C-alpha cells in the first residue's frame, strides 16, 4: 500500500537554533468516530472515551477524548519535524479534558542544543491547545539529529 | 483510599511482539498519513529498515501487550471509571522495529493521597521497563494516574 502524502524533509542539527518554533500542526475536529477508532488502535477501551452514558454517570458530562490521542497529535508534529526515529525522550502532562468537536493545535519551541554520548541533540517544549487556546497537553522532548558534515 | 502497602510492588512481566499493523493502525487513528508508517516498502524507500515506531506506540504495548493491565490496576484498588491520566513519559533508549520481542515489567513506584476541598484523590506513579530479545533495555515508560474518590 502506498499513500501519496509527502515524506518530510530531513532536519539537521545545524538547521535548528534555540528559540526556533516547530511548524505547528492543526488537527481536524475530534469526532466520536475518531475516539472509537483510537480506542481500537491503542487498546484503551475505557468507556469514558466512547460511551456518553458513562461520562454522565461519573460526573464529567459526556465523552472525553483519550489524553493519549492528544499526545499522539503532538507526536505527529514531532515526527514530522525531527523524523520518526530521532526522539530520545518525550513526556507530557495532561492539563485539561478534550471534548467532541475540539480543534487541537500543536506547537513547540526549541530550548536547548547540546551534545551527549556523541549525539547532537535538541530539546524543546511542546503544547496542544483547543480552539479557545485552552491548553490540553504541555510537554517536553529530546531528539538526536544528524550533522551535515 | 489507596493501600500504601502496595508501593514498590512489581507485576508479573508480559511479552509482546512489535507489530507493523499496530503501528500503522495507530498512525491512522491519530490522523497521520505519513507514508513511512504505512508499509515496509514506504519506510525502506525513505531509508529506514522497516516501519518505525510511532512516538506513542508504547501505549499500545501497555494496553495490547499486557492483557492483564486492567486487572493489575484494579488490584491496586483503582476504580477505572474514576481514573484520569496525569502524565506520560517515554525514554527511547535503543531502536525498536517490527518483529522485536519485548518484555515489559510494570512497577508501582510511588503513590500519594491528596485531600482538597473538592474531595480526595490518589496519585499513582507507574513505570514499565521494556527489554528486547537481546536483553537490551530499549524503552522506559512512566505514567502518572489520578484517581478521583
Boltz contact constraints between the chains, C-beta under 6 A:
constraints:
  - contact:
      token1: [A, 1]
      token2: [B, 38]
      max_distance: 6.0
  - contact:
      token1: [A, 1]
      token2: [B, 39]
      max_distance: 6.0
  - contact:
      token1: [A, 3]
      token2: [B, 33]
      max_distance: 6.0
  - contact:
      token1: [A, 3]
      token2: [B, 35]
      max_distance: 6.0
  - contact:
      token1: [A, 3]
      token2: [B, 38]
      max_distance: 6.0
  - contact:
      token1: [A, 5]
      token2: [B, 33]
      max_distance: 6.0
  - contact:
      token1: [A, 5]
      token2: [B, 35]
      max_distance: 6.0
  - contact:
      token1: [A, 7]
      token2: [B, 46]
      max_distance: 6.0
  - contact:
      token1: [A, 37]
      token2: [B, 29]
      max_distance: 6.0
  - contact:
      token1: [A, 38]
      token2: [B, 29]
      max_distance: 6.0
  - contact:
      token1: [A, 41]
      token2: [B, 25]
      max_distance: 6.0
  - contact:
      token1: [A, 41]
      token2: [B, 26]
      max_distance: 6.0
  - contact:
      token1: [A, 41]
      token2: [B, 29]
      max_distance: 6.0
  - contact:
      token1: [A, 42]
      token2: [B, 59]
      max_distance: 6.0
  - contact:
      token1: [A, 42]
      token2: [B, 60]
      max_distance: 6.0
  - contact:
      token1: [A, 42]
      token2: [B, 63]
      max_distance: 6.0
  - contact:
      token1: [A, 43]
      token2: [B, 60]
      max_distance: 6.0
  - contact:
      token1: [A, 43]
      token2: [B, 63]
      max_distance: 6.0
  - contact:
      token1: [A, 43]
      token2: [B, 64]
      max_distance: 6.0
  - contact:
      token1: [A, 44]
      token2: [B, 63]
      max_distance: 6.0
  - contact:
      token1: [A, 58]
      token2: [B, 81]
      max_distance: 6.0
  - contact:
      token1: [A, 67]
      token2: [B, 85]
      max_distance: 6.0
  - contact:
      token1: [A, 68]
      token2: [B, 59]
      max_distance: 6.0
  - contact:
      token1: [A, 71]
      token2: [B, 56]
      max_distance: 6.0
  - contact:
      token1: [A, 71]
      token2: [B, 88]
      max_distance: 6.0
  - contact:
      token1: [A, 72]
      token2: [B, 30]
      max_distance: 6.0
  - contact:
      token1: [A, 72]
      token2: [B, 56]
      max_distance: 6.0
  - contact:
      token1: [A, 75]
      token2: [B, 55]
      max_distance: 6.0
  - contact:
      token1: [A, 75]
      token2: [B, 56]
      max_distance: 6.0
  - contact:
      token1: [A, 76]
      token2: [B, 30]
      max_distance: 6.0
  - contact:
      token1: [A, 76]
      token2: [B, 32]
      max_distance: 6.0
  - contact:
      token1: [A, 79]
      token2: [B, 55]
      max_distance: 6.0
  - contact:
      token1: [A, 84]
      token2: [B, 52]
      max_distance: 6.0
  - contact:
      token1: [A, 85]
      token2: [B, 52]
      max_distance: 6.0
  - contact:
      token1: [A, 87]
      token2: [B, 55]
      max_distance: 6.0
  - contact:
      token1: [A, 87]
      token2: [B, 92]
      max_distance: 6.0
  - contact:
      token1: [A, 88]
      token2: [B, 92]
      max_distance: 6.0
  - contact:
      token1: [A, 89]
      token2: [B, 91]
      max_distance: 6.0
  - contact:
      token1: [A, 90]
      token2: [B, 55]
      max_distance: 6.0
  - contact:
      token1: [A, 90]
      token2: [B, 90]
      max_distance: 6.0
  - contact:
      token1: [A, 91]
      token2: [B, 89]
      max_distance: 6.0
  - contact:
      token1: [A, 92]
      token2: [B, 88]
      max_distance: 6.0
  - contact:
      token1: [A, 93]
      token2: [B, 87]
      max_distance: 6.0
  - contact:
      token1: [A, 94]
      token2: [B, 85]
      max_distance: 6.0
